Amino acid sequence: MNEYRNRIINIHPSLLPKFSGLDAIQRAFDSGDTETGVTIHYIDENVDTGPIICQKYIPILKTDNVETLEERIHTKEHEMYIKVILDLIKKESENVNFEKGID
């Protein structure tokens, strides 16, 4: 794991550290909370404990059922994932260019 530290990312359908592990959407829905969200984080040796890159809140609406909440969470995950990957690529490119002395 050490050689890949802060190199592998995970999308998790909750606002970590809350509802880590499996069935996060169902657990958030069943909790009675008024919001949940999405977390993108680096993985580490444990489950859903790596450094957080990005989090977005998603309200749990009174009209939601598990399926509608899951659909909204997955839509947000897809939006966030693309942005985070592009940001990480840009950051890595800037680091490489800086190390090589390229402007």
C-alpha positions as CSV (number, residue, x, y, z in Angstrom):
1,M,0.0,0.0,0.0
2,N,2.8,2.4,0.8
3,E,4.0,2.7,-2.8
4,Y,0.4,3.7,-3.9
5,R,-0.3,6.0,-1.0
6,N,-2.4,9.0,-2.2
7,R,-2.6,7.5,-5.7
8,I,-5.8,5.4,-5.6
9,I,-9.1,7.1,-5.0
10,N,-12.5,5.8,-4.0
11,I,-16.0,7.2,-4.3
12,H,-18.2,6.6,-1.2
13,P,-21.9,7.4,-1.1
14,S,-22.0,9.1,2.3
15,L,-20.3,12.0,4.1
16,L,-17.5,10.1,5.7
17,P,-16.7,9.2,8.4
18,K,-20.5,8.7,8.7
19,F,-21.9,5.4,7.2
20,S,-18.5,4.0,6.1
21,G,-18.6,0.5,4.7
22,L,-21.4,-1.3,2.9
23,D,-25.0,-0.2,2.4
24,A,-24.2,3.5,3.1
25,I,-27.2,4.8,1.2
26,Q,-29.7,2.5,2.9
27,R,-28.2,3.3,6.3
28,A,-28.3,7.0,5.7
29,F,-32.0,6.8,4.6
30,D,-32.9,4.6,7.6
31,S,-31.1,6.9,10.0
32,G,-33.7,9.7,9.8
33,D,-30.9,12.2,8.9
34,T,-31.9,15.1,6.7
35,E,-28.8,15.0,4.6
36,T,-26.1,12.6,3.4
37,G,-23.7,13.1,0.5
38,V,-20.7,11.8,-1.4
39,T,-17.1,11.5,-0.4
40,I,-14.1,11.0,-2.8
41,H,-11.1,10.0,-0.8
42,Y,-7.7,8.3,-1.2
43,I,-7.7,4.7,-0.1
44,D,-5.5,3.5,2.8
45,E,-5.1,0.2,4.7
46,N,-8.6,0.5,6.3
47,V,-12.1,0.9,5.1
48,D,-13.1,4.4,4.0
49,T,-10.6,6.1,6.3
50,G,-8.2,7.6,3.8
51,P,-7.6,11.4,3.3
52,I,-10.7,13.1,2.0
53,I,-10.3,14.9,-1.4
54,C,-13.8,16.2,-1.8
55,Q,-17.3,16.0,-0.2
56,K,-20.7,17.2,-1.4
57,Y,-23.9,17.3,0.6
58,I,-27.2,15.9,-0.7
59,P,-30.4,16.5,1.2
60,I,-32.6,13.5,2.1
61,L,-36.0,14.8,1.0
62,K,-39.3,13.9,2.6
63,T,-40.4,12.6,-0.7
64,D,-37.3,10.3,-1.2
65,N,-37.3,6.6,-1.1
66,V,-34.1,4.6,-1.2
67,E,-34.2,4.4,-5.0
68,T,-34.6,8.2,-5.6
69,L,-31.9,9.0,-3.0
70,E,-29.6,6.5,-4.6
71,E,-30.2,8.0,-8.1
72,R,-29.4,11.5,-6.9
73,I,-26.3,10.3,-5.1
74,H,-25.0,8.4,-8.1
75,T,-25.6,11.4,-10.3
76,K,-23.6,13.6,-8.0
77,E,-20.8,10.9,-7.8
78,H,-20.4,10.9,-11.5
79,E,-20.2,14.7,-11.7
80,M,-17.7,14.8,-8.8
81,Y,-15.6,11.9,-10.1
82,I,-14.9,13.6,-13.4
83,K,-14.0,16.9,-11.8
84,V,-11.7,15.3,-9.2
85,I,-9.9,13.2,-11.8
86,L,-9.3,16.3,-14.0
87,D,-8.1,18.3,-11.0
88,L,-5.7,15.5,-10.0
89,I,-4.4,15.2,-13.5
90,K,-3.8,18.9,-13.7
91,K,-2.1,19.0,-10.3
92,E,0.1,16.1,-11.3
93,S,1.0,17.8,-14.6
94,E,1.9,21.0,-12.8
95,N,4.1,19.1,-10.3
96,V,5.9,17.3,-13.1
97,N,6.4,20.5,-15.1
98,F,7.6,22.3,-11.9
99,E,10.1,19.5,-11.2
100,K,11.4,19.6,-14.8
101,G,11.6,23.4,-14.8
102,I,8.9,23.8,-17.5
103,D,6.7,26.9,-17.4
